[in-house]
């Protein structure tokens, strides 16, 4: 549905054809819309994955600094 919207279909037509909530489609569009970060195109999903990875690395760093 995101691709269909990006190709020009309106939210209203997608809701009429596929029957999801308009808010659901809007959320999917937001998650799939690329944003520029330091010259690189990232989606919200990419950013969330990077945030999770950063949190893991920071925790590992904290543990390792206690050991050293």
C-alpha positions, -999 to 999 in steps of 0.1 A, spaced: 0 0 0 29 23 7 42 18 -28 7 25 -43 5 57 -23 40 67 -35 28 61 -70 0 85 -66 -30 67 -50 -48 87 -24 -53 74 12 -91 75 6 -89 52 -25 -66 28 -6 -89 26 24 -119 20 1 -101 -8 -18 -82 -25 10 -103 -16 41 -76 -8 66 -80 22 89 -67 55 74 -46 60 105 -29 26 99 -19 36 64 -6 70 76 16 52 101 29 29 75 37 58 52 55 76 80 76 45 87 85 41 50 93 77 43 130 82 40 148 109 59 183 123 54 208 117 82 243 129 75 238 126 38 223 91 40 187 82 33 172 62 62 136 51 71 121 53 105 125 16 108 163 19 100 167 46 127 149 25 153 171 -5 145 202 17 148 189 31 182 185 -5 195 220 -14 183 235 17 199 218 9 232 233 -27 231 267 -14 223 266 12 251 256 -14 276 284 -37 264 308 -8 267 296 -1 303 301 -37 313 336 -39 297 347 -6 314 338 -21 348 359 -52 340 389 -32 329 
